[in-house]
Amino acid sequence: MNASILIRGGHVIDPENGVDAARDILIEAGRIAAIEKPGQIPSERAAKTIDAKGFTVAPGLLDIHVHLREPGGEAQETIQTGCNAAAAGGFTSVWCMPNTTPTNDSPMVTRFMLDRAAEADVGVHVHPISAITKGLCGRDLVDFSAMIDAGAVGFTDDGRPVENANVMRTAMMHARDLGAVIFDHCEELSITGAGAMHEGPTSLRQGIPGIPRMSETLIVMRDGLLALETGCRFHVQHVSNRESVEAIRWLKSRGAPVTAEASPHHVLLTDQRVGEGDTHAKMKPPLCEEEDRLALIAAIEDGTIDCIATDHAPHTASAKAGLFTTAPFGIIGMESAFASLYTGFVAQGPWTLALLIEKMSAAPARVMTGAAGEGKGALGVGDAADFVIIETGIEWRFEERHLGSISRNCPWLGDAFSGRVAATFVGGRCIFRHTDTALTC
């Protein structure tokens, strides 16, 4: 049994329970036993006390879109190193995509992932998401019930769209009957073609083939309408442009059970970052224009986009060192997500820290409600003691030594940040402490 811990003097921000005030937290047997105003929990109730004065205590962050690459892509990431990256970024639970080798389209692969997470013993909760179709080929559906029984918590062909609308419609009916979520990589491949970045003035100047914005928006609308018809919970991954935002807003206004996420890179960067061919600015969907970035920010603020997810996508240095047109899509992002967003939108911008925490904890938990999201993203009495201690007002430089990932394909390396995750706890156990923090765990 875990020793009891008293977190004393911290400022607790728990959006799900409406807490934004100084509180002491007592942890017993890995769960929240009490939350009281400062000084009201006797010190003798705990075997250990952590002085969190000057720090913020928040629910553990949740990332519902990561690529851990194992099995098959261990040169890019393993489940262990992916969990290390998650812990360094304050994420206590991650939902991993099925585009592995072999694809996570069978109970055997799902169970392998869960076993590897247990063996890693980092502490981060790993929730595999199953493929929708076998081999991500868009034709034959997986056995939805068998995948759920093995431990999968949702379905997606992420990395590729389900091109056939009837296949997607049938998949939605299966997922609906199981109470599961369909995650959707929205892309019309016939429009994407050989595109490598957003189609616009920047791609024209650079002479790089562009991806039209309608490639994403057409599938958002198609599958959103299928969700409206079937009643299946449907989650739009990595929204990138203003037309897709308007499509999601319209679908929600009609009662479609649609949720959506935006990634840090799409709300912090634009296609201008590509410069002379920086492959750390190459992702799919691509970085778009400033008007798109502003539309995404507004959609997060008004709830059209429900949550933030990193789309952590590791690649080897040699793969990213090639030509822009041939380099793989994707960047890593778990370690830098909170710090980059805090710096860009809280320290320098219009967001409160509570809003950022809500979009990275309670909001993704609500997306997953009915699956693995239950009981996460909050610090209520009885909840698991999965939480982060955040250090604000601290200037620091994000360097390779701060990465847990094997890969280095991150556009924020070398950047100065204004806040950070000082420590990450799962079940009351400290699984990460920033090397430069003054916090004693």
VENMOMO-V626962 format. One record per residue. OMEGA is omega in whole degrees, -180 to 180 (none if undefined). Layout:
# VENMOMO-V626962
omega=OMEGA
omega=OMEGA
This chain:
# VENMOMO-V626962
omega=180
omega=177
omega=178
omega=-176
omega=173
omega=175
omega=-171
omega=168
omega=-179
omega=173
omega=-176
omega=173
omega=-179
omega=-175
omega=-177
omega=-180
omega=175
omega=-179
omega=175
omega=-173
omega=176
omega=-180
omega=168
omega=-178
omega=175
omega=180
omega=177
omega=178
omega=175
omega=-179
omega=177
omega=-179
omega=-180
omega=172
omega=-175
omega=174
omega=-175
omega=176
omega=-175
omega=176
omega=-178
omega=-179
omega=-177
omega=177
omega=-176
omega=176
omega=-177
omega=177
omega=175
omega=179
omega=-178
omega=179
omega=-178
omega=179
omega=175
omega=177
omega=-175
omega=175
omega=175
omega=180
omega=-178
omega=179
omega=-175
omega=179
omega=177
omega=175
omega=180
omega=169
omega=-180
omega=11
omega=168
omega=-177
omega=-172
omega=176
omega=180
omega=-179
omega=169
omega=177
omega=178
omega=-178
omega=175
omega=176
omega=175
omega=178
omega=180
omega=-179
omega=179
omega=179
omega=180
omega=-179
omega=179
omega=176
omega=176
omega=178
omega=-170
omega=-174
omega=-172
omega=-176
omega=177
omega=178
omega=5
omega=177
omega=173
omega=180
omega=179
omega=178
omega=-179
omega=-179
omega=178
omega=-180
omega=176
omega=-180
omega=-180
omega=178
omega=-180
omega=177
omega=178
omega=179
omega=-179
omega=176
omega=174
omega=-180
omega=179
omega=177
omega=-180
omega=-178
omega=180
omega=172
omega=-176
omega=167
omega=172
omega=-178
omega=-178
omega=-180
omega=-177
omega=-176
omega=174
omega=-176
omega=-173
omega=-179
omega=172
omega=174
omega=-172
omega=-178
omega=-180
omega=179
omega=176
omega=180
omega=-180
omega=178
omega=175
omega=-173
omega=179
omega=-174
omega=176
omega=167
omega=-173
omega=-170
omega=175
omega=172
omega=166
omega=-171
omega=-177
omega=-176
omega=-179
omega=175
omega=179
omega=179
omega=180
omega=177
omega=180
omega=179
omega=177
omega=-179
omega=178
omega=-177
omega=179
omega=-178
omega=-176
omega=-180
omega=168
omega=174
omega=-170
omega=167
omega=-171
omega=-179
omega=173
omega=-171
omega=180
omega=176
omega=179
omega=-179
omega=-179
omega=-177
omega=-179
omega=177
omega=179
omega=177
omega=-179
omega=-178
omega=-178
omega=179
omega=178
omega=179
omega=-177
omega=-177
omega=-180
omega=179
omega=-174
omega=174
omega=179
omega=-177
omega=180
omega=177
omega=178
omega=-168
omega=180
omega=-178
omega=172
omega=-178
omega=-180
omega=-175
omega=173
omega=177
omega=176
omega=176
omega=178
omega=180
omega=-172
omega=-175
omega=179
omega=174
omega=-168
omega=-176
omega=-180
omega=-179
omega=173
omega=177
omega=-172
omega=-173
omega=-173
omega=178
omega=177
omega=176
omega=-179
omega=177
omega=179
omega=179
omega=179
omega=-180
omega=178
omega=180
omega=179
omega=177
omega=178
omega=180
omega=-172
omega=168
omega=-176
omega=177
omega=168
omega=-180
omega=-179
omega=-177
omega=-179
omega=179
omega=-179
omega=-173
omega=173
omega=-179
omega=176
omega=-178
omega=180
omega=177
omega=-180
omega=177
omega=179
omega=-177
omega=174
omega=172
omega=179
omega=177
omega=179
omega=-2
omega=-173
omega=168
omega=-178
omega=-172
omega=-177
omega=179
omega=177
omega=179
omega=-180
omega=177
omega=177
omega=180
omega=179
omega=-179
omega=173
omega=-177
omega=-178
omega=175
omega=176
omega=169
omega=-169
omega=-170
omega=178
omega=176
omega=-168
omega=-168
omega=178
omega=-173
omega=-177
omega=172
omega=179
omega=179
omega=-178
omega=179
omega=-179
omega=-178
omega=-178
omega=177
omega=-180
omega=-176
omega=-177
omega=179
omega=180
omega=176
omega=170
omega=176
omega=172
omega=-175
omega=-176
omega=-177
omega=-174
omega=-169
omega=-176
omega=-175
omega=-179
omega=180
omega=176
omega=-179
omega=-175
omega=-171
omega=179
omega=-179
omega=-174
omega=-170
omega=-168
omega=-174
omega=168
omega=175
omega=179
omega=179
omega=-180
omega=179
omega=179
omega=-178
omega=-180
omega=-179
omega=-176
omega=-177
omega=176
omega=176
omega=179
omega=175
omega=-176
omega=-178
omega=-176
omega=175
omega=-175
omega=-177
omega=-176
omega=179
omega=179
omega=174
omega=-179
omega=-179
omega=177
omega=176
omega=-177
omega=178
omega=174
omega=-179
omega=175
omega=-174
omega=176
omega=171
omega=-170
omega=179
omega=179
omega=179
omega=-179
omega=179
omega=-179
omega=-179
omega=-178
omega=-174
omega=-178
omega=-179
omega=179
omega=-178
omega=170
omega=-178
omega=171
omega=-172
omega=-175
omega=-174
omega=-176
omega=-178
omega=-176
omega=178
omega=-179
omega=-178
omega=176
omega=179
omega=-176
omega=179
omega=-177
omega=170
omega=180
omega=-179
omega=179
omega=-179
omega=172
omega=-178
omega=-179
omega=-180
omega=178
omega=-179
omega=177
omega=171
omega=180
omega=-174
omega=-175
omega=-177
omega=175
omega=-179
omega=176
omega=-178
omega=none
